[in-house]
Amino acid sequence: MSGKLWFVSGLAIGYVLGTRAGREKYDELVANARQLWQHPTVQEAAGVVQAQSQRLVSEGRRRLEQQA
């Protein structure tokens, strides 16, 4: 029985320590992703992709309307 108690205690301690480290790493990843997304080069590329996708959607709609 004491072996199970030690095992469960070890799991509990590992879980608590792991979640703290995990949350810190997660927060670090989120901060890095936000910083990257706010970079002017990334914003410019996102604007280009958005403009091209809107153009393609408009072109696709136009072609569908011509076929109908």
N, CA, C and O atoms as CSV, one atom per row, in Angstrom:
chain,resi,resn,atom,element,x,y,z
A,1,MET,N,N,0.823,-1.202,0.000
A,1,MET,CA,C,0.000,0.000,0.000
A,1,MET,C,C,0.865,1.263,0.000
A,1,MET,O,O,0.524,2.249,-0.654
A,2,SER,N,N,1.975,1.237,0.726
A,2,SER,CA,C,2.815,2.430,0.784
A,2,SER,C,C,3.465,2.697,-0.573
A,2,SER,O,O,3.770,3.843,-0.901
A,3,GLY,N,N,3.678,1.633,-1.366
A,3,GLY,CA,C,4.227,1.820,-2.709
A,3,GLY,C,C,3.276,2.596,-3.594
A,3,GLY,O,O,3.687,3.457,-4.373
A,4,LYS,N,N,1.990,2.275,-3.463
A,4,LYS,CA,C,0.978,3.006,-4.240
A,4,LYS,C,C,0.899,4.460,-3.797
A,4,LYS,O,O,0.724,5.355,-4.623
A,5,LEU,N,N,1.028,4.695,-2.501
A,5,LEU,CA,C,0.984,6.062,-1.979
A,5,LEU,C,C,2.148,6.874,-2.533
A,5,LEU,O,O,1.966,8.024,-2.933
A,6,TRP,N,N,3.351,6.283,-2.558
A,6,TRP,CA,C,4.507,6.975,-3.110
A,6,TRP,C,C,4.321,7.244,-4.601
A,6,TRP,O,O,4.668,8.313,-5.102
A,7,PHE,N,N,3.771,6.257,-5.296
A,7,PHE,CA,C,3.534,6.407,-6.734
A,7,PHE,C,C,2.556,7.539,-7.016
A,7,PHE,O,O,2.810,8.384,-7.874
A,8,VAL,N,N,1.441,7.557,-6.296
A,8,VAL,CA,C,0.431,8.603,-6.488
A,8,VAL,C,C,0.996,9.960,-6.096
A,8,VAL,O,O,0.726,10.959,-6.763
A,9,SER,N,N,1.778,10.009,-5.021
A,9,SER,CA,C,2.399,11.274,-4.613
A,9,SER,C,C,3.364,11.766,-5.687
A,9,SER,O,O,3.406,12.957,-5.998
A,10,GLY,N,N,4.133,10.849,-6.246
A,10,GLY,CA,C,5.060,11.224,-7.318
A,10,GLY,C,C,4.324,11.738,-8.537
A,10,GLY,O,O,4.750,12.714,-9.153
A,11,LEU,N,N,3.220,11.092,-8.895
A,11,LEU,CA,C,2.408,11.577,-10.013
A,11,LEU,C,C,1.873,12.980,-9.754
A,11,LEU,O,O,1.905,13.843,-10.632
A,12,ALA,N,N,1.381,13.196,-8.534
A,12,ALA,CA,C,0.827,14.509,-8.192
A,12,ALA,C,C,1.897,15.599,-8.260
A,12,ALA,O,O,1.655,16.678,-8.801
A,13,ILE,N,N,3.056,15.321,-7.723
A,13,ILE,CA,C,4.146,16.306,-7.754
A,13,ILE,C,C,4.599,16.550,-9.187
A,13,ILE,O,O,4.809,17.694,-9.590
A,14,GLY,N,N,4.748,15.485,-9.950
A,14,GLY,CA,C,5.140,15.630,-11.354
A,14,GLY,C,C,4.122,16.414,-12.157
A,14,GLY,O,O,4.479,17.222,-13.014
A,15,TYR,N,N,2.853,16.170,-11.873
A,15,TYR,CA,C,1.795,16.895,-12.580
A,15,TYR,C,C,1.865,18.389,-12.276
A,15,TYR,O,O,1.805,19.217,-13.184
A,16,VAL,N,N,1.991,18.724,-10.999
A,16,VAL,CA,C,2.038,20.140,-10.607
A,16,VAL,C,C,3.250,20.824,-11.218
A,16,VAL,O,O,3.128,21.917,-11.771
A,17,LEU,N,N,4.402,20.208,-11.127
A,17,LEU,CA,C,5.609,20.820,-11.688
A,17,LEU,C,C,5.535,20.885,-13.209
A,17,LEU,O,O,5.970,21.869,-13.807
A,18,GLY,N,N,4.997,19.860,-13.831
A,18,GLY,CA,C,4.885,19.837,-15.289
A,18,GLY,C,C,3.924,20.874,-15.818
A,18,GLY,O,O,4.187,21.498,-16.846
A,19,THR,N,N,2.817,21.068,-15.133
A,19,THR,CA,C,1.856,22.060,-15.613
A,19,THR,C,C,2.395,23.471,-15.453
A,19,THR,O,O,2.115,24.341,-16.278
A,20,ARG,N,N,3.152,23.702,-14.416
A,20,ARG,CA,C,3.743,25.035,-14.267
A,20,ARG,C,C,4.738,25.309,-15.380
A,20,ARG,O,O,4.710,26.378,-15.989
A,21,ALA,N,N,5.609,24.362,-15.648
A,21,ALA,CA,C,6.587,24.527,-16.729
A,21,ALA,C,C,5.873,24.591,-18.061
A,21,ALA,O,O,6.250,25.367,-18.939
A,22,GLY,N,N,4.844,23.778,-18.214
A,22,GLY,CA,C,4.085,23.773,-19.458
A,22,GLY,C,C,3.394,25.092,-19.707
A,22,GLY,O,O,3.398,25.586,-20.835
A,23,ARG,N,N,2.811,25.661,-18.701
A,23,ARG,CA,C,2.110,26.939,-18.849
A,23,ARG,C,C,3.094,28.055,-19.190
A,23,ARG,O,O,2.800,28.920,-20.015
A,24,GLU,N,N,4.250,28.031,-18.556
A,24,GLU,CA,C,5.261,29.053,-18.850
A,24,GLU,C,C,5.730,28.943,-20.296
A,24,GLU,O,O,5.874,29.953,-20.986
A,25,LYS,N,N,5.964,27.731,-20.747
A,25,LYS,CA,C,6.381,27.533,-22.138
A,25,LYS,C,C,5.275,27.952,-23.096
A,25,LYS,O,O,5.539,28.563,-24.131
A,26,TYR,N,N,4.036,27.620,-22.746
A,26,TYR,CA,C,2.901,28.010,-23.582
A,26,TYR,C,C,2.808,29.527,-23.679
A,26,TYR,O,O,2.639,30.073,-24.770
A,27,ASP,N,N,2.919,30.203,-22.547
A,27,ASP,CA,C,2.869,31.667,-22.545
A,27,ASP,C,C,4.011,32.258,-23.366
A,27,ASP,O,O,3.834,33.261,-24.057
A,28,GLU,N,N,5.181,31.630,-23.287
A,28,GLU,CA,C,6.330,32.098,-24.067
A,28,GLU,C,C,6.067,31.936,-25.570
A,28,GLU,O,O,6.370,32.830,-26.360
A,29,LEU,N,N,5.505,30.794,-25.952
A,29,LEU,CA,C,5.175,30.572,-27.362
A,29,LEU,C,C,4.143,31.571,-27.858
A,29,LEU,O,O,4.262,32.087,-28.970
A,30,VAL,N,N,3.132,31.848,-27.046
A,30,VAL,CA,C,2.097,32.803,-27.435
A,30,VAL,C,C,2.696,34.195,-27.606
A,30,VAL,O,O,2.372,34.894,-28.565
A,31,ALA,N,N,3.557,34.597,-26.696
A,31,ALA,CA,C,4.189,35.914,-26.791
A,31,ALA,C,C,5.055,36.011,-28.052
A,31,ALA,O,O,5.048,37.035,-28.735
A,32,ASN,N,N,5.792,34.953,-28.355
A,32,ASN,CA,C,6.624,34.957,-29.563
A,32,ASN,C,C,5.771,34.999,-30.823
A,32,ASN,O,O,6.113,35.688,-31.783
A,33,ALA,N,N,4.667,34.267,-30.823
A,33,ALA,CA,C,3.782,34.267,-31.985
A,33,ALA,C,C,3.161,35.644,-32.200
A,33,ALA,O,O,3.053,36.112,-33.334
A,34,ARG,N,N,2.757,36.285,-31.118
A,34,ARG,CA,C,2.178,37.637,-31.239
A,34,ARG,C,C,3.219,38.626,-31.753
A,34,ARG,O,O,2.918,39.475,-32.591
A,35,GLN,N,N,4.436,38.511,-31.249
A,35,GLN,CA,C,5.510,39.402,-31.687
A,35,GLN,C,C,5.792,39.186,-33.173
A,35,GLN,O,O,5.979,40.149,-33.918
A,36,LEU,N,N,5.824,37.938,-33.600
A,36,LEU,CA,C,6.053,37.629,-35.007
A,36,LEU,C,C,4.924,38.173,-35.861
A,36,LEU,O,O,5.175,38.761,-36.913
A,37,TRP,N,N,3.683,37.988,-35.430
A,37,TRP,CA,C,2.530,38.431,-36.210
A,37,TRP,C,C,2.525,39.946,-36.369
A,37,TRP,O,O,2.068,40.458,-37.391
A,38,GLN,N,N,3.026,40.667,-35.374
A,38,GLN,CA,C,3.023,42.129,-35.429
A,38,GLN,C,C,4.204,42.689,-36.205
A,38,GLN,O,O,4.298,43.903,-36.386
A,39,HIS,N,N,5.091,41.847,-36.658
A,39,HIS,CA,C,6.259,42.303,-37.423
A,39,HIS,C,C,5.773,42.886,-38.754
A,39,HIS,O,O,4.908,42.294,-39.399
A,40,PRO,N,N,6.312,44.036,-39.178
A,40,PRO,CA,C,5.840,44.688,-40.408
A,40,PRO,C,C,5.930,43.802,-41.654
A,40,PRO,O,O,5.041,43.854,-42.505
A,41,THR,N,N,6.958,43.013,-41.775
A,41,THR,CA,C,7.097,42.150,-42.947
A,41,THR,C,C,5.977,41.113,-42.994
A,41,THR,O,O,5.421,40.838,-44.057
A,42,VAL,N,N,5.651,40.543,-41.843
A,42,VAL,CA,C,4.576,39.551,-41.775
A,42,VAL,C,C,3.238,40.216,-42.085
A,42,VAL,O,O,2.413,39.642,-42.796
A,43,GLN,N,N,3.019,41.402,-41.568
A,43,GLN,CA,C,1.774,42.115,-41.838
A,43,GLN,C,C,1.640,42.446,-43.319
A,43,GLN,O,O,0.553,42.350,-43.889
A,44,GLU,N,N,2.749,42.834,-43.934
A,44,GLU,CA,C,2.724,43.133,-45.363
A,44,GLU,C,C,2.389,41.881,-46.171
A,44,GLU,O,O,1.571,41.922,-47.089
A,45,ALA,N,N,3.029,40.775,-45.817
A,45,ALA,CA,C,2.757,39.512,-46.516
A,45,ALA,C,C,1.307,39.088,-46.310
A,45,ALA,O,O,0.672,38.588,-47.239
A,46,ALA,N,N,0.791,39.277,-45.135
A,46,ALA,CA,C,-0.608,38.919,-44.858
A,46,ALA,C,C,-1.550,39.775,-45.689
A,46,ALA,O,O,-2.568,39.284,-46.177
A,47,GLY,N,N,-1.223,41.039,-45.852
A,47,GLY,CA,C,-2.039,41.922,-46.685
A,47,GLY,C,C,-2.036,41.489,-48.140
A,47,GLY,O,O,-3.070,41.527,-48.806
A,48,VAL,N,N,-0.883,41.079,-48.629
A,48,VAL,CA,C,-0.783,40.606,-50.010
A,48,VAL,C,C,-1.610,39.336,-50.192
A,48,VAL,O,O,-2.346,39.207,-51.170
A,49,VAL,N,N,-1.490,38.409,-49.263
A,49,VAL,CA,C,-2.253,37.158,-49.344
A,49,VAL,C,C,-3.749,37.440,-49.290
A,49,VAL,O,O,-4.523,36.834,-50.030
A,50,GLN,N,N,-4.152,38.345,-48.429
A,50,GLN,CA,C,-5.572,38.681,-48.322
A,50,GLN,C,C,-6.076,39.299,-49.630
A,50,GLN,O,O,-7.156,38.941,-50.099
A,51,ALA,N,N,-5.323,40.203,-50.213
A,51,ALA,CA,C,-5.734,40.829,-51.468
A,51,ALA,C,C,-5.825,39.804,-52.589
A,51,ALA,O,O,-6.766,39.838,-53.382
A,52,GLN,N,N,-4.865,38.898,-52.666
A,52,GLN,CA,C,-4.896,37.876,-53.706
A,52,GLN,C,C,-6.067,36.921,-53.516
A,52,GLN,O,O,-6.718,36.530,-54.485
A,53,SER,N,N,-6.333,36.548,-52.273
A,53,SER,CA,C,-7.452,35.633,-52.040
A,53,SER,C,C,-8.779,36.302,-52.375
A,53,SER,O,O,-9.673,35.651,-52.915
A,54,GLN,N,N,-8.923,37.574,-52.069
A,54,GLN,CA,C,-10.154,38.284,-52.420
A,54,GLN,C,C,-10.305,38.368,-53.934
A,54,GLN,O,O,-11.411,38.243,-54.460
A,55,ARG,N,N,-9.200,38.580,-54.630
A,55,ARG,CA,C,-9.240,38.629,-56.087
A,55,ARG,C,C,-9.653,37.274,-56.657
A,55,ARG,O,O,-10.470,37.208,-57.575
A,56,LEU,N,N,-9.098,36.211,-56.121
A,56,LEU,CA,C,-9.432,34.874,-56.607
A,56,LEU,C,C,-10.896,34.527,-56.343
A,56,LEU,O,O,-11.549,33.911,-57.185
A,57,VAL,N,N,-11.405,34.914,-55.191
A,57,VAL,CA,C,-12.812,34.660,-54.871
A,57,VAL,C,C,-13.712,35.436,-55.826
A,57,VAL,O,O,-14.698,34.899,-56.331
A,58,SER,N,N,-13.378,36.682,-56.069
A,58,SER,CA,C,-14.172,37.493,-56.999
A,58,SER,C,C,-14.141,36.901,-58.397
A,58,SER,O,O,-15.171,36.841,-59.068
A,59,GLU,N,N,-12.979,36.466,-58.840
A,59,GLU,CA,C,-12.839,35.854,-60.155
A,59,GLU,C,C,-13.634,34.551,-60.231
A,59,GLU,O,O,-14.293,34.282,-61.235
A,60,GLY,N,N,-13.572,33.759,-59.189
A,60,GLY,CA,C,-14.330,32.510,-59.157
A,60,GLY,C,C,-15.831,32.747,-59.210
A,60,GLY,O,O,-16.550,32.045,-59.921
A,61,ARG,N,N,-16.300,33.723,-58.466
A,61,ARG,CA,C,-17.730,34.059,-58.483
A,61,ARG,C,C,-18.159,34.533,-59.874
A,61,ARG,O,O,-19.216,34.160,-60.383
A,62,ARG,N,N,-17.314,35.357,-60.462
A,62,ARG,CA,C,-17.628,35.871,-61.788
A,62,ARG,C,C,-17.750,34.735,-62.797
A,62,ARG,O,O,-18.669,34.723,-63.616
A,63,ARG,N,N,-16.825,33.782,-62.739
A,63,ARG,CA,C,-16.855,32.646,-63.672
A,63,ARG,C,C,-18.080,31.759,-63.432
A,63,ARG,O,O,-18.682,31.256,-64.381
A,64,LEU,N,N,-18.444,31.570,-62.165
A,64,LEU,CA,C,-19.630,30.772,-61.863
A,64,LEU,C,C,-20.893,31.451,-62.379
A,64,LEU,O,O,-21.793,30.788,-62.895
A,65,GLU,N,N,-20.957,32.757,-62.243
A,65,GLU,CA,C,-22.133,33.488,-62.727
A,65,GLU,C,C,-22.234,33.434,-64.263
A,65,GLU,O,O,-23.335,33.399,-64.813
A,66,GLN,N,N,-21.095,33.428,-64.942
A,66,GLN,CA,C,-21.088,33.341,-66.401
A,66,GLN,C,C,-21.557,31.977,-66.870
A,66,GLN,O,O,-22.187,31.870,-67.922
A,67,GLN,N,N,-21.260,30.925,-66.105
A,67,GLN,CA,C,-21.668,29.573,-66.490
A,67,GLN,C,C,-23.161,29.341,-66.252
A,67,GLN,O,O,-23.779,28.518,-66.927
A,68,ALA,N,N,-23.721,30.045,-65.320
A,68,ALA,CA,C,-25.125,29.797,-64.957
A,68,ALA,C,C,-26.097,30.407,-65.911
A,68,ALA,O,O,-27.307,30.277,-65.727
